[in-house]
Amino acid sequence: MKGIIIFLFFSFTALMAVAQHSVSGKVFDAVSKEAINGATINSGNKTVVSDIYGKFTINTRDSILKIGSTGYAIATIKITGSDMAVALQPSVYELAQVIVSASRTAQKRSEAPVAIAVINKQTIEDAKAQRLDFLLNKVSGVNMVNLGNEQHEMSIRQPMSTNNLFLYLEDGIPLRNSAVFNHNALIEMNMTAAKNIEIIKGPSSALYGAEAIAGVVNLITQSPPAYTSGYISAQLNNRGYKRIDAQAGATQGKLGFIYSGYYADQTNGPIEHSDFHKTASTFRMDYKIDNKTNWSNSVTYVDYYSDMYGSLDSAHFAQKNYAAQKFFTYRKIYAFRGKSVLKHSWNDHSVTTATFMYRNNSVIQNPAYQIASYPVGGIAANPISNDTATGNINSNSFSSYGLFIQHVQKFKFLQSRLIIGSGAEVSPQRFHEDFIWVKKQNGNYVSFTKASPDSLLAKFKTLVTNASVYTAYDFAVAKGLRISTALRYDAFGYSFVNFLTGSKVTGGPSTVTNYHKLAPKLGFTYNFNGIGFYGNYSQGYVPPQITDVFAKTNSTYLKPQNFINYEIGGWLSLVQHKLYIDWSAYLMNGKEEIISVRMDDGTSQSQNAGQTKHKGLEYGITYTPSKEWMLRFSATNARHSFVNYISRGVNYNGYDMSAAPNFFCNAEIAYKPNVIKGLRIDAEWQHLGKYFMDNLNTHTYNGYDVFNLRAGYAKQHYEIWINALNIFDKYYSVLSTYSGSGYTYQLGDPRAFTVGVSYKFGK
C-alpha cells in the first residue's frame, strides 16, 4: 500500500511538471514600439514583472496571460509559443496616464497639483500634423499662433505675444538658455522624434527655472524600439507644401538606436514670397549597461530657411489680397544640440540622473517687422524720399555647455518622495546688426542696400552663466490626499563686451551684472473614486533679456519680472471611465514687468514698472462611448488686464490687454468603425473669439472659426490619408493689431488638401 502511495505521488508530480511550461516574451508599446519596463504578467496565481528590456519569463500551467501596466489597457492573450511579443495599447483613461513634466520624473497625473495635458503618440500619428500648433491647440488654455512656415508665437494664460513668458523643453532640458529667448524657438523642435508632448499651464519656475511662467511645453523624444521597426511617409498639398518623414530603430542586446527626421519644403505657396524649407534630424542611442543603469545619447540638427513675408496692411487685407508687401526679408536658423544622460536605479526607490548638454544655435535674419518707412519731413540727408524705408540684417548666435544632476528618493514614511537637483550652464552669445536702406514701390518694399560704410548698428558678445539648485517633496497626509512642495534658487551672470563705442544706437559700455531669484511652489491633490481636486500657489520669474539690458544703454538696474499664481482645478471620471472632465481656474498677477517709460526729458527708458492681472477658467470634456467614437471639447474663458501700466506717457490702467480673446475653444469628433478596420475619420473646429487690437481698447477684431477634416486608412504595413484644412476656405487673420501707424493682419491659411502615404515595417 505504501508503495502505491509513493508511486501515485511521483506520478502526480511528474504530470504537474509536464503540464507546467515556461513562457518568455517581450512587452512593448503598440504605438511607440518602446519596451515597457515594470509591466505585470499574471497567470493563475503567479505574477512576474518585465525588466528594462520589456522581457519576462513565467512558469505556468494556464493557456492565458493577463498583462498590464500603468497607462495601458490590460491585455488578455492566449499563449501561442514560448517566446511572445506582447503589444499593449495606451489607455484612453487619462486619469491614470503617466506624466513626466510636472515633477521632472514619472508620476501619475492624479498626483500632480498642476494643470497639465498630454498629447500622446496616437494623437500625433492620427493628426498627421504639419506644424505643432495643429497639436497644441487641442489643449484647453493653449492658443499657439501660426505666423507661417512653422514660425509662431504663443498664448497660454497670456495674450498672443512674442514675450519671453514660455519655456520650451526637450526631455526636460530647455531648447535655449534663458537670456536669449526666441518666440520662434519651437522651430528648433523635431516633430518626428516626438513620443509625447506635455504642456504645463501656469508658473513652474520652482522646478524649471526662468521663463516657466505662463506655460511649459516639453517634447518627450522617442527611445529605441523593442524590435526593429520604423516607417517612411510622404505628403504634399495643393498649396506647394511637400514633406518626407522617416524613422527607423532597433535594439540588439544592450544597445538600441533610433533615427527620426523630416524634410519639409514649400514653393509657390498661397502667399507671395512665402517659400521655406526645413531639415530636422535626431539620432539617439541607448546602452543598457545593466538592469539598473541606462546611458542615453542623442544629437539633433535643424537647418531652416524661410521667406519672411510679414503682415498685411488694412487695404491688402480688405481686398483679400494674398500678395506679400515685403519681397526680400528672410529668417535662417541653424540649431545643433546634443545630450548624454546617465540614469542609475540604486533600488526600486532610488534613482539618480546626470545629464550633460551642448547647444550651438544661430538665427540670421532680415526681419520683416523691422522694415519701416523713413520720416522725410525736415530731413535732407542720404537717399531719403517718400520711396525710402529702413531696416536691418542681424545675426544672433550662442553656444551652451550644461551639466544637470537629479536624485529621486521614495520613502515608506507617508508614501513620500524627495527630488533634489542642481544645474550649471555657461553660454557665450554674440550679436551683430547692420543698417539697411529699403526701396519702396507702389506701397511694397522691393529691395535693399547696406548703408556702407557706416552700416554697423551693433556688435557685442555676452557670457551668460546660470547656476541653480532645486528640491521638491510630496507626501500623503490621508487616504487620497497628498501635499506637494518645491523650491528653486537661480543665480544668473551677464558679462557684456561691446565692440563699438557705447551710445543710444550701438548699446551701452562693457559691464557685468548679476541676478538671482528664489521661487517656491506649494500644492495638494485629493482623489476619491475617480474624482480629484488640486490647488497650488506658485511663482514664476524671468531675468531681463540681454537685449533689455544692453541694447541701447546699460539698463543694469532692471530686476527679474515676477508672476504669482493661485490655482484650483480637478478631474472627474464617469460612466466607467468613458466620460472624463478636467478643469482649472487661475489668478496670476504680474509684477515688475519691464516696460518703456517716458522720462521728463522726453526720452524713454526701460523700467520694472508694469503690473498685470490674468484670470481664467480652462476646461476639457472627453467622451468615448465606445472604441469607435471619441468626442472632445476644450475651451478657455479668460481676461487679461492692466493693473498699473503707464508706458510712454499713456495710462493703460484698467484696460484689457490687446490680442487677448476672452474665449477660445477646440472641438473634435473622431470615428474608427469596427466594420472597416484601419479607417479613421476626424472633424475638428477651432474657434477664436473677438479681442481688442490695441491696448486702449478702441479697435476690435471679431475672431474666426476654422473647420478641418481628416481621414485615413491603414492596412497591414501601409497607410494613406487626406487632410482637408480650413475646409470652408475661411478668410481670416490669426493675429490683428492696431497702432498709430495703422492696422496689420497676419493671414491665416487658406483651404488646403493634403494627401499622404506611409509604409511601416517591423512588429
LINWORA-V264242 format. One line per field, one symbol per residue. psi: psi as a letter, one per 20 degrees, with the letter a starting at -180 (. if undefined). burial: # if it has 9 or more other C-alpha atoms within 8 Angstrom, else .. A space follows every 50 residues. Layout:
# LINWORA-V264242
psi: ???
burial: ???
This chain:
# LINWORA-V264242
psi: ghhgggghghgggggghghpqpprapprphgijqqopjqpopocjqprpq aiijqqpppqirjqqpprqpjqqppoqppiaioqoopppqqinhhjqpqg hhjjqprqhijolroqqporhggghhhlphrhhhghiippipnppojpli qrrqookrrorjqmjqppqokipqhqqhilqpijhihiqohhipgqppop prpkhhhibqimfhqpooooqprqqhrprarpqqqqrjjjpqqpqqpprq pocipqqppprqpqppqlahpqlkqrqpppppppppongaiippoppqqp ppopppqmiarqrhggghjlojpqipiiqrppppppqqqppoppohaijp ppppppqpqoqqopqnphiipqqppipjpkqampaikqrrarpqpoqqqq pqpppqpppqqhoklrpppqrqqpqpnpqqpppqqqpppqokiqohrrqq lqiliohqorqpopqppqqqqqpqqpiroipqppqqpqpqpqpoopopir pprigirrrprpqqqqqpprpprqqppoljpqqrqqprqqrprqrghhhi ggroliiqrqqqppppqqaaqporlljhpppqqppqopppqkqpropprh jirqqpqmjqprppqrppqqpppnhrihqppqpprpprpprpgnnopkip ojpiqqqrknqipqrpqqpqpnqhhnpipqpppqpppprqrpiqijkiqq pjarpppqpqqqpppdiqqqrppoplhjlporphpprpahiaqqpoprpr pppppqqqpqqa.
burial: ...................###########.############...#### ########.#...######.####....#..#.#..#####.######## ###..#####.#####.####..#..#....################..# ###########..#######.#.######.#.#.#...##.######### #######.#############################.############ #..####################################..######### ##############.##....#.#######################..## ##################..#..#.#.......#...############# ###########...##########################...####..# #...######################...###################.# ###..####.....#.#.#########..#################.### #####..#################...######################. ...#.####################..#####################.. .##.###################...###################.#..# #.############...##########..#..######....######.# ##########...
